[in-house]
Amino acid sequence: TNSEFTTVEKNEKPDIDKFVQEDSEVIAGNEIDDILEGWGKVNDADIDQVVNYKSTITVGVGATNYVMHDTMEKGLTFNNDVVVRYVTIAEDGTETLGDTIANTNYTVVTEGLNDGCTFEVRFNNDFIAGLAKGTTFTVYYSATLNENANIVVDGNDNTVYLSYGEDSTWETAKHTTTTY
């Protein structure tokens, strides 16, 4: 008999953002602490130079089946060197790296992908469910600028998005960086 009610959404949309590092250095294992500077949306590199990327994921409560999809143009060769770390982002935008997340909490997939991606990072649902709303973690990886690189005007794009939800049917906005 009471026609007034309030609906409360129990699931929240996660988010992802992507950056490329200018003057990238080779990431050796987990020794990322010394390369916190120089991240943006564009960079330049020489042929055969390593290009570092980071994609930062912000957790939304209740969302499941997180899959990070990354697509590199033909001028970039994925180095299959994924490292995932917790990140704290201060109000002024300063980042502090936290612990490395065990690779048992995610799987890197490079074969059998039918969506045109270069690789995917599939996160374990138990791991995601154990994170508080707003927790951020960053996926670090690299590519090498190869002989097929577009050296004229357009540059070489690398695009990322996050799918999530039942059967990973929902998607975040796509974010692109460009290496010239």
KAMO-V21305 format. One record per residue. N is the residue number from 0. SS is DSSP state (A for helix, B for strand, O for the rest). PHI is phi in whole degrees, -180 to 180 (none if undefined). PSI is psi in whole degrees, -180 to 180 (NA if undefined). Layout:
# KAMO-V21305
n=N ss=SS phi=PHI psi=PSI
n=N ss=SS phi=PHI psi=PSI
This chain:
# KAMO-V21305
n=0 ss=O phi=none psi=-17
n=1 ss=O phi=-92 psi=113
n=2 ss=O phi=-88 psi=-2
n=3 ss=O phi=-98 psi=131
n=4 ss=O phi=-152 psi=164
n=5 ss=O phi=-121 psi=132
n=6 ss=O phi=-101 psi=132
n=7 ss=O phi=-118 psi=120
n=8 ss=O phi=-72 psi=128
n=9 ss=O phi=-92 psi=-13
n=10 ss=O phi=-112 psi=144
n=11 ss=O phi=-124 psi=145
n=12 ss=O phi=-71 psi=129
n=13 ss=O phi=-76 psi=174
n=14 ss=B phi=-140 psi=161
n=15 ss=B phi=-144 psi=147
n=16 ss=B phi=-139 psi=160
n=17 ss=B phi=-135 psi=144
n=18 ss=B phi=-143 psi=156
n=19 ss=B phi=-123 psi=149
n=20 ss=B phi=-101 psi=130
n=21 ss=O phi=-76 psi=142
n=22 ss=O phi=55 psi=50
n=23 ss=O phi=-60 psi=145
n=24 ss=O phi=-115 psi=160
n=25 ss=O phi=-66 psi=130
n=26 ss=O phi=-88 psi=115
n=27 ss=O phi=-100 psi=106
n=28 ss=O phi=62 psi=-120
n=29 ss=O phi=-107 psi=15
n=30 ss=O phi=-84 psi=63
n=31 ss=O phi=-97 psi=-15
n=32 ss=O phi=-54 psi=-31
n=33 ss=O phi=-86 psi=0
n=34 ss=O phi=-124 psi=51
n=35 ss=O phi=-84 psi=-10
n=36 ss=O phi=-98 psi=160
n=37 ss=O phi=86 psi=23
n=38 ss=B phi=-92 psi=138
n=39 ss=B phi=-160 psi=-163
n=40 ss=O phi=-96 psi=-15
n=41 ss=B phi=-137 psi=156
n=42 ss=B phi=-154 psi=177
n=43 ss=O phi=-130 psi=154
n=44 ss=O phi=-153 psi=164
n=45 ss=O phi=-97 psi=158
n=46 ss=O phi=-57 psi=139
n=47 ss=O phi=73 psi=8
n=48 ss=O phi=-88 psi=142
n=49 ss=B phi=-75 psi=138
n=50 ss=B phi=-121 psi=120
n=51 ss=B phi=-90 psi=142
n=52 ss=B phi=-127 psi=154
n=53 ss=B phi=-141 psi=138
n=54 ss=B phi=-122 psi=119
n=55 ss=B phi=-100 psi=125
n=56 ss=B phi=-107 psi=132
n=57 ss=B phi=-109 psi=124
n=58 ss=O phi=-73 psi=137
n=59 ss=O phi=-111 psi=132
n=60 ss=O phi=-62 psi=134
n=61 ss=O phi=89 psi=-19
n=62 ss=O phi=-75 psi=144
n=63 ss=O phi=-129 psi=177
n=64 ss=O phi=56 psi=50
n=65 ss=O phi=-69 psi=127
n=66 ss=B phi=-135 psi=119
n=67 ss=B phi=-89 psi=124
n=68 ss=B phi=-108 psi=125
n=69 ss=B phi=-124 psi=130
n=70 ss=B phi=-122 psi=121
n=71 ss=B phi=-108 psi=137
n=72 ss=O phi=-69 psi=168
n=73 ss=O phi=-63 psi=-15
n=74 ss=O phi=-83 psi=-1
n=75 ss=B phi=-122 psi=133
n=76 ss=B phi=-112 psi=117
n=77 ss=B phi=-62 psi=134
n=78 ss=O phi=-92 psi=0
n=79 ss=O phi=51 psi=52
n=80 ss=O phi=-130 psi=50
n=81 ss=O phi=-72 psi=132
n=82 ss=B phi=-133 psi=131
n=83 ss=B phi=-115 psi=132
n=84 ss=B phi=-131 psi=148
n=85 ss=B phi=-70 psi=149
n=86 ss=B phi=-137 psi=137
n=87 ss=B phi=-108 psi=129
n=88 ss=B phi=-113 psi=116
n=89 ss=O phi=-74 psi=167
n=90 ss=O phi=-59 psi=-30
n=91 ss=O phi=-84 psi=5
n=92 ss=O phi=90 psi=-5
n=93 ss=O phi=-67 psi=134
n=94 ss=B phi=-105 psi=141
n=95 ss=B phi=-124 psi=124
n=96 ss=B phi=-77 psi=137
n=97 ss=B phi=-105 psi=-154
n=98 ss=B phi=-65 psi=154
n=99 ss=B phi=-75 psi=137
n=100 ss=O phi=-87 psi=129
n=101 ss=O phi=-59 psi=139
n=102 ss=A phi=-70 psi=-2
n=103 ss=A phi=-77 psi=-10
n=104 ss=A phi=-93 psi=-1
n=105 ss=B phi=-157 psi=161
n=106 ss=B phi=-130 psi=132
n=107 ss=B phi=-94 psi=126
n=108 ss=B phi=-119 psi=126
n=109 ss=O phi=-120 psi=-9
n=110 ss=O phi=-123 psi=154
n=111 ss=O phi=74 psi=20
n=112 ss=O phi=-87 psi=128
n=113 ss=O phi=-108 psi=12
n=114 ss=O phi=-107 psi=10
n=115 ss=O phi=85 psi=1
n=116 ss=O phi=-74 psi=154
n=117 ss=O phi=-78 psi=-42
n=118 ss=B phi=-157 psi=163
n=119 ss=B phi=-130 psi=150
n=120 ss=B phi=-117 psi=114
n=121 ss=B phi=-103 psi=120
n=122 ss=B phi=-93 psi=141
n=123 ss=O phi=-67 psi=130
n=124 ss=A phi=-60 psi=-37
n=125 ss=A phi=-64 psi=-38
n=126 ss=A phi=-63 psi=-50
n=127 ss=A phi=-63 psi=-43
n=128 ss=A phi=-63 psi=-26
n=129 ss=O phi=-84 psi=0
n=130 ss=O phi=-98 psi=142
n=131 ss=O phi=-76 psi=154
n=132 ss=O phi=-53 psi=136
n=133 ss=O phi=85 psi=-5
n=134 ss=O phi=-61 psi=136
n=135 ss=B phi=-116 psi=143
n=136 ss=B phi=-141 psi=154
n=137 ss=B phi=-123 psi=135
n=138 ss=B phi=-99 psi=116
n=139 ss=B phi=-101 psi=138
n=140 ss=B phi=-163 psi=173
n=141 ss=B phi=-144 psi=166
n=142 ss=B phi=-138 psi=166
n=143 ss=B phi=-115 psi=131
n=144 ss=B phi=-70 psi=120
n=145 ss=O phi=-107 psi=-177
n=146 ss=O phi=-66 psi=-13
n=147 ss=O phi=-91 psi=8
n=148 ss=O phi=-62 psi=142
n=149 ss=O phi=-79 psi=108
n=150 ss=O phi=-101 psi=7
n=151 ss=O phi=-91 psi=-121
n=152 ss=O phi=-91 psi=-40
n=153 ss=O phi=-73 psi=-26
n=154 ss=O phi=76 psi=-168
n=155 ss=B phi=-126 psi=111
n=156 ss=B phi=-86 psi=150
n=157 ss=B phi=-135 psi=120
n=158 ss=B phi=-119 psi=142
n=159 ss=B phi=-135 psi=148
n=160 ss=B phi=-151 psi=165
n=161 ss=B phi=-117 psi=127
n=162 ss=B phi=-101 psi=154
n=163 ss=B phi=-162 psi=174
n=164 ss=O phi=90 psi=179
n=165 ss=A phi=-55 psi=127
n=166 ss=A phi=59 psi=20
n=167 ss=A phi=51 psi=45
n=168 ss=O phi=-89 psi=-17
n=169 ss=B phi=-94 psi=150
n=170 ss=B phi=-135 psi=145
n=171 ss=O phi=-81 psi=175
n=172 ss=O phi=-65 psi=154
n=173 ss=O phi=-88 psi=143
n=174 ss=B phi=-125 psi=135
n=175 ss=B phi=-126 psi=139
n=176 ss=B phi=-115 psi=158
n=177 ss=B phi=-130 psi=131
n=178 ss=B phi=-108 psi=122
n=179 ss=O phi=-99 psi=NA
